[in-house]
Amino acid sequence: MSKSVTGGRSAAERIDQFMQRTALSVFIMSLTFATSAAAALAHPPWAGYLGKLQLALSVLAVLSVLPLMVSATRRIGRMQWRACVAPESFVAETYRKACAASFKATFGFLVAVKVLSETYTLNAAPGFYLDLVLCVTLGVFSGHFFFHLNAGNDPETPDEEAV
């Protein structure tokens, strides 16, 4: 594809933008779960406001990635997509590292909640705890993925092959 057909960006640049928007969308979803957990503990008037905020965040998460999904499927060929997210690619490695960090943080969070629940009694529904766990899992995943993906794209960082 020529640059005029793809809007001046290469397939790799489009995939990077898609991955960054996806990480942003996952972070927004973690805020959605945090809002849901806060709504479970809030007084009725505030719970209603938080419910509306949760809906707005959900819509924002979908709208932040939907245009790029349509564009990516339309403009990036399957072969180019596979080449950019191949098992040995930087994006795939960053994804694996983010998954590992998310698992570690979730496990640590669950242990902390278990210990704290024995000391402090909080009469909350199980959905509250599920929302907290999802918030931590998605937040750590998106944060780790986003920051490491951007750290790898730092123009001042020398390439490993050049060293």
Backbone as CSV, one residue per row, in Angstrom:
resi,resn,N_x,N_y,N_z,CA_x,CA_y,CA_z,C_x,C_y,C_z
1,MET,0.839,-1.194,0.000,0.000,0.000,0.000,0.869,1.237,0.000
2,SER,0.498,2.202,-0.735,1.247,3.442,-0.758,0.826,4.326,0.412
3,LYS,1.677,5.297,0.691,1.381,6.182,1.812,0.137,7.017,1.577
4,SER,-0.179,7.322,0.329,-1.378,8.126,0.059,-2.648,7.342,0.365
5,VAL,-2.619,6.020,0.161,-3.793,5.190,0.444,-3.974,5.009,1.940
6,THR,-2.880,4.912,2.683,-2.966,4.646,4.116,-2.956,5.908,4.958
7,GLY,-3.080,7.066,4.337,-3.129,8.304,5.101,-1.759,8.761,5.556
8,GLY,-0.682,8.324,4.877,0.649,8.783,5.227,1.322,7.982,6.321
9,ARG,0.689,6.933,6.805,1.297,6.135,7.870,1.484,4.698,7.390
10,SER,2.550,4.097,7.865,2.809,2.707,7.502,1.918,1.793,8.340
11,ALA,1.889,0.525,7.953,1.094,-0.453,8.700,1.601,-0.573,10.138
12,ALA,2.912,-0.538,10.318,3.475,-0.644,11.674,3.047,0.538,12.547
13,GLU,3.020,1.735,11.962,2.579,2.911,12.720,1.107,2.800,13.098
14,ARG,0.301,2.285,12.183,-1.129,2.103,12.483,-1.323,1.066,13.588
15,ILE,-0.548,0.006,13.543,-0.663,-1.035,14.569,-0.216,-0.494,15.916
16,ASP,0.873,0.286,15.937,1.303,0.905,17.196,0.212,1.798,17.770
17,GLN,-0.415,2.604,16.910,-1.487,3.475,17.374,-2.660,2.652,17.895
18,PHE,-2.990,1.582,17.192,-4.069,0.701,17.623,-3.755,0.093,18.988
19,MET,-2.529,-0.380,19.183,-2.158,-0.993,20.454,-2.169,0.037,21.591
20,GLN,-1.716,1.244,21.308,-1.740,2.283,22.337,-3.174,2.664,22.701
21,ARG,-4.035,2.780,21.709,-5.440,3.089,21.990,-6.106,1.948,22.746
22,THR,-5.731,0.722,22.426,-6.286,-0.422,23.135,-5.871,-0.383,24.602
23,ALA,-4.607,-0.069,24.851,-4.139,0.046,26.236,-4.879,1.162,26.960
24,LEU,-5.106,2.273,26.280,-5.875,3.372,26.873,-7.300,2.927,27.172
25,SER,-7.894,2.209,26.255,-9.265,1.723,26.437,-9.351,0.754,27.620
26,VAL,-8.355,-0.108,27.756,-8.326,-1.041,28.893,-8.175,-0.262,30.193
27,PHE,-7.371,0.796,30.182,-7.244,1.629,31.384,-8.566,2.305,31.736
28,ILE,-9.265,2.793,30.728,-10.576,3.410,30.977,-11.540,2.380,31.562
29,MET,-11.457,1.143,31.083,-12.308,0.084,31.642,-11.941,-0.198,33.098
30,SER,-10.656,-0.085,33.446,-10.275,-0.271,34.851,-10.888,0.835,35.709
31,LEU,-10.957,2.051,35.163,-11.632,3.141,35.881,-13.127,2.867,36.016
32,THR,-13.698,2.217,35.005,-15.107,1.848,35.057,-15.365,0.894,36.217
33,PHE,-14.488,-0.088,36.383,-14.652,-1.026,37.490,-14.389,-0.359,38.843
34,ALA,-13.462,0.589,38.886,-13.231,1.333,40.125,-14.462,2.154,40.487
35,THR,-15.090,2.755,39.481,-16.313,3.528,39.708,-17.434,2.630,40.210
36,SER,-17.532,1.442,39.658,-18.549,0.489,40.094,-18.330,0.078,41.545
37,ALA,-17.069,-0.145,41.915,-16.756,-0.499,43.303,-17.087,0.658,44.240
38,ALA,-16.775,1.875,43.815,-17.088,3.047,44.639,-18.597,3.221,44.769
39,ALA,-19.333,2.935,43.705,-20.790,3.066,43.747,-21.404,2.072,44.729
40,ALA,-20.769,0.917,44.890,-21.283,-0.084,45.833,-21.189,0.388,47.277
41,LEU,-20.255,1.282,47.552,-20.072,1.785,48.914,-20.682,3.168,49.141
42,ALA,-21.075,3.831,48.081,-21.553,5.210,48.176,-23.001,5.278,48.657
43,HIS,-23.362,6.430,49.196,-24.744,6.693,49.571,-25.588,6.797,48.298
44,PRO,-26.891,6.523,48.403,-27.751,6.466,47.205,-27.629,7.614,46.209
45,PRO,-27.610,8.879,46.622,-27.507,9.905,45.570,-26.182,9.820,44.809
46,TRP,-25.109,9.572,45.528,-23.796,9.474,44.886,-23.687,8.208,44.040
47,ALA,-24.321,7.145,44.471,-24.289,5.895,43.704,-24.905,6.105,42.321
48,GLY,-25.951,6.903,42.248,-26.572,7.202,40.958,-25.631,7.977,40.046
49,TYR,-24.936,8.965,40.615,-23.972,9.733,39.827,-22.820,8.842,39.352
50,LEU,-22.364,7.993,40.241,-21.271,7.094,39.871,-21.711,6.093,38.803
51,GLY,-22.968,5.672,38.862,-23.501,4.784,37.828,-23.505,5.444,36.461
52,LYS,-23.861,6.738,36.440,-23.837,7.480,35.173,-22.403,7.675,34.678
53,LEU,-21.484,7.924,35.603,-20.076,8.058,35.242,-19.546,6.737,34.686
54,GLN,-19.973,5.637,35.288,-19.554,4.320,34.812,-20.018,4.095,33.370
55,LEU,-21.242,4.450,33.085,-21.766,4.311,31.726,-20.976,5.192,30.746
56,ALA,-20.706,6.419,31.143,-19.955,7.334,30.278,-18.539,6.800,30.010
57,LEU,-17.896,6.266,31.037,-16.557,5.704,30.857,-16.578,4.489,29.930
58,SER,-17.603,3.673,30.050,-17.726,2.502,29.173,-17.877,2.920,27.713
59,VAL,-18.715,3.913,27.479,-18.908,4.418,26.114,-17.606,5.023,25.591
60,LEU,-16.901,5.769,26.439,-15.633,6.366,26.040,-14.611,5.289,25.682
61,ALA,-14.580,4.215,26.451,-13.640,3.122,26.168,-13.911,2.515,24.802
62,VAL,-15.159,2.288,24.497,-15.513,1.704,23.194,-15.213,2.695,22.071
63,LEU,-15.584,3.935,22.257,-15.373,4.935,21.206,-13.894,5.246,20.978
64,SER,-13.055,5.039,21.987,-11.632,5.337,21.811,-10.937,4.316,20.927
65,VAL,-11.471,3.126,20.839,-10.798,2.090,20.061,-11.575,1.665,18.819
66,LEU,-12.862,1.891,18.780,-13.687,1.433,17.665,-13.251,1.986,16.299
67,PRO,-13.014,3.295,16.163,-12.590,3.793,14.844,-11.287,3.154,14.359
68,LEU,-10.368,2.918,15.281,-9.113,2.301,14.878,-9.291,0.833,14.518
69,MET,-10.220,0.157,15.189,-10.476,-1.244,14.840,-11.007,-1.340,13.419
70,VAL,-11.925,-0.468,13.084,-12.490,-0.469,11.734,-11.402,-0.130,10.720
71,SER,-10.607,0.890,11.019,-9.539,1.295,10.119,-8.493,0.202,9.970
72,ALA,-8.133,-0.431,11.073,-7.105,-1.475,11.030,-7.558,-2.665,10.205
73,THR,-8.779,-3.080,10.377,-9.256,-4.232,9.624,-9.435,-3.895,8.151
74,ARG,-9.706,-2.643,7.857,-9.922,-2.234,6.481,-8.623,-1.968,5.732
75,ARG,-7.670,-1.353,6.386,-6.488,-0.866,5.677,-5.226,-1.713,5.857
76,ILE,-5.144,-2.456,6.919,-3.935,-3.230,7.168,-4.189,-4.665,6.730
77,GLY,-3.394,-5.127,5.829,-3.542,-6.497,5.356,-3.175,-7.497,6.439
78,ARG,-3.703,-8.684,6.318,-3.431,-9.716,7.321,-1.950,-10.027,7.440
79,MET,-1.263,-10.055,6.339,0.159,-10.379,6.383,0.939,-9.293,7.123
80,GLN,0.605,-8.030,6.907,1.294,-6.949,7.603,0.991,-7.000,9.091
81,TRP,-0.252,-7.286,9.458,-0.630,-7.371,10.870,0.139,-8.493,11.545
82,ARG,0.183,-9.647,10.917,0.889,-10.800,11.491,2.369,-10.512,11.646
83,ALA,2.950,-9.804,10.707,4.378,-9.492,10.787,4.674,-8.569,11.965
84,CYS,3.768,-7.645,12.257,3.997,-6.680,13.338,3.717,-7.272,14.718
85,VAL,2.873,-8.266,14.806,2.558,-8.867,16.106,3.021,-10.320,16.152
86,ALA,4.061,-10.636,15.411,4.628,-11.980,15.414,5.125,-12.312,16.816
87,PRO,5.226,-13.604,17.152,5.633,-14.009,18.508,6.949,-13.398,18.964
88,GLU,7.846,-13.103,18.041,9.134,-12.541,18.442,9.161,-11.014,18.340
89,SER,8.031,-10.377,18.065,8.004,-8.926,17.903,8.036,-8.213,19.256
90,PHE,8.405,-6.941,19.200,8.466,-6.130,20.416,7.084,-5.988,21.046
91,VAL,6.066,-5.812,20.225,4.704,-5.645,20.728,4.256,-6.906,21.466
92,ALA,4.517,-8.072,20.876,4.127,-9.326,21.509,4.888,-9.534,22.819
93,GLU,6.149,-9.188,22.844,6.952,-9.332,24.066,6.443,-8.379,25.148
94,THR,6.107,-7.164,24.759,5.558,-6.203,25.710,4.227,-6.702,26.267
95,TYR,3.414,-7.287,25.414,2.130,-7.855,25.828,2.345,-8.967,26.863
96,ARG,3.292,-9.861,26.600,3.578,-10.954,27.550,4.063,-10.407,28.888
97,LYS,4.917,-9.407,28.848,5.419,-8.812,30.094,4.291,-8.132,30.868
98,ALA,3.397,-7.460,30.153,2.261,-6.804,30.808,1.335,-7.844,31.439
99,CYS,1.124,-8.959,30.763,0.297,-10.037,31.328,0.923,-10.576,32.612
100,ALA,2.233,-10.782,32.594,2.926,-11.298,33.783,2.841,-10.295,34.934
101,ALA,3.059,-9.022,34.640,2.980,-7.999,35.686,1.563,-7.911,36.244
102,SER,0.581,-8.015,35.375,-0.815,-7.962,35.803,-1.151,-9.148,36.704
103,PHE,-0.675,-10.328,36.334,-0.918,-11.509,37.168,-0.276,-11.357,38.539
104,LYS,0.963,-10.888,38.578,1.655,-10.695,39.853,0.918,-9.690,40.733
105,ALA,0.500,-8.578,40.142,-0.202,-7.550,40.905,-1.552,-8.058,41.400
106,THR,-2.249,-8.804,40.561,-3.547,-9.349,40.967,-3.386,-10.332,42.106
107,PHE,-2.404,-11.189,42.010,-2.168,-12.166,43.074,-1.815,-11.458,44.380
108,GLY,-0.924,-10.473,44.297,-0.569,-9.705,45.495,-1.764,-8.967,46.075
109,PHE,-2.586,-8.410,45.211,-3.781,-7.700,45.661,-4.748,-8.652,46.359
110,LEU,-4.938,-9.839,45.792,-5.833,-10.824,46.412,-5.323,-11.265,47.780
111,VAL,-4.024,-11.438,47.914,-3.445,-11.790,49.219,-3.668,-10.650,50.203
112,ALA,-3.443,-9.402,49.763,-3.653,-8.250,50.641,-5.112,-8.142,51.069
113,VAL,-6.042,-8.359,50.145,-7.469,-8.301,50.481,-7.821,-9.392,51.481
114,LYS,-7.258,-10.571,51.307,-7.513,-11.683,52.233,-7.035,-11.325,53.636
115,VAL,-5.832,-10.790,53.726,-5.278,-10.419,55.043,-6.090,-9.285,55.659
116,LEU,-6.408,-8.276,54.882,-7.166,-7.136,55.400,-8.591,-7.518,55.764
117,SER,-9.171,-8.469,55.057,-10.548,-8.868,55.360,-10.637,-9.607,56.694
118,GLU,-9.534,-10.193,57.122,-9.527,-10.849,58.435,-9.429,-9.829,59.558
119,THR,-8.849,-8.672,59.272,-8.694,-7.620,60.273,-9.872,-6.650,60.267
120,TYR,-10.281,-6.246,59.086,-11.343,-5.265,58.944,-12.556,-5.916,58.295
121,THR,-13.709,-5.681,58.876,-14.931,-6.225,58.305,-15.583,-5.167,57.426
122,LEU,-15.818,-5.528,56.191,-16.484,-4.635,55.259,-17.665,-5.402,54.689
123,ASN,-18.847,-4.946,55.024,-20.050,-5.628,54.561,-20.379,-5.187,53.141
124,ALA,-19.632,-5.746,52.203,-19.846,-5.407,50.792,-20.201,-6.680,50.029
125,ALA,-20.923,-6.491,48.970,-21.317,-7.617,48.128,-20.084,-8.179,47.418
126,PRO,-20.148,-9.440,47.039,-19.014,-10.029,46.317,-18.672,-9.275,45.025
127,GLY,-19.664,-8.677,44.394,-19.413,-7.901,43.184,-18.455,-6.750,43.419
128,PHE,-18.470,-6.189,44.622,-17.558,-5.113,44.980,-16.115,-5.590,44.873
129,TYR,-15.850,-6.753,45.439,-14.492,-7.296,45.410,-14.086,-7.690,44.000
130,LEU,-15.016,-8.207,43.238,-14.731,-8.551,41.847,-14.390,-7.289,41.053
131,ASP,-15.126,-6.218,41.274,-14.830,-4.956,40.597,-13.440,-4.440,40.973
132,LEU,-13.068,-4.577,42.252,-11.740,-4.144,42.676,-10.648,-4.960,41.991
133,VAL,-10.827,-6.269,41.943,-9.828,-7.131,41.314,-9.708,-6.810,39.826
134,LEU,-10.829,-6.625,39.147,-10.785,-6.278,37.727,-10.129,-4.920,37.503
135,CYS,-10.395,-3.989,38.393,-9.768,-2.670,38.300,-8.248,-2.786,38.397
136,VAL,-7.765,-3.534,39.377,-6.317,-3.704,39.550,-5.717,-4.448,38.360
137,THR,-6.354,-5.543,37.955,-5.828,-6.346,36.850,-5.718,-5.537,35.568
138,LEU,-6.798,-4.875,35.186,-6.794,-4.104,33.945,-5.906,-2.865,34.039
139,GLY,-5.907,-2.226,35.208,-5.072,-1.041,35.384,-3.590,-1.347,35.289
140,VAL,-3.158,-2.413,35.948,-1.739,-2.785,35.884,-1.374,-3.237,34.475
141,PHE,-2.236,-4.042,33.859,-1.943,-4.496,32.502,-1.793,-3.322,31.551
142,SER,-2.775,-2.426,31.547,-2.729,-1.315,30.595,-1.571,-0.371,30.889
143,GLY,-1.329,-0.089,32.155,-0.221,0.792,32.507,1.122,0.203,32.104
144,HIS,1.328,-1.064,32.437,2.589,-1.722,32.092,2.767,-1.780,30.577
145,PHE,1.724,-2.189,29.884,1.811,-2.312,28.430,2.070,-0.958,27.781
146,PHE,1.309,0.049,28.173,1.437,1.371,27.568,2.818,1.974,27.800
147,PHE,3.284,1.945,29.038,4.556,2.592,29.345,5.737,1.831,28.755
148,HIS,5.677,0.509,28.734,6.778,-0.239,28.138,6.751,-0.171,26.610
149,LEU,5.582,-0.097,26.036,5.491,0.052,24.587,6.074,1.398,24.172
150,ASN,5.766,2.432,24.935,6.311,3.751,24.620,7.793,3.849,24.930
151,ALA,8.246,3.164,25.967,9.675,3.173,26.294,10.472,2.523,25.171
152,GLY,9.882,1.508,24.524,10.556,0.838,23.423,10.586,1.670,22.169
153,ASN,9.732,2.665,22.073,9.685,3.529,20.894,10.462,4.820,21.106
154,ASP,11.221,4.910,22.179,11.984,6.112,22.477,13.119,6.262,21.463
155,PRO,13.128,7.340,20.701,14.157,7.491,19.670,15.560,7.638,20.238
156,GLU,15.704,8.032,21.499,17.021,8.189,22.089,17.582,6.871,22.602
157,THR,16.738,5.830,22.703,17.200,4.534,23.163,17.875,3.821,22.008
158,PRO,19.145,3.392,22.183,19.812,2.716,21.073,19.187,1.347,20.811
159,ASP,19.175,0.952,19.552,18.669,-0.361,19.193,19.603,-1.427,19.726
160,GLU,19.006,-2.590,20.086,19.819,-3.695,20.577,20.746,-4.213,19.484
161,GLU,20.292,-4.170,18.229,21.108,-4.663,17.137,22.302,-3.755,16.882
162,ALA,22.159,-2.464,17.163,23.247,-1.522,16.916,24.330,-1.627,17.963
163,VAL,24.020,-2.177,19.137,24.997,-2.254,20.227,25.917,-3.396,20.043
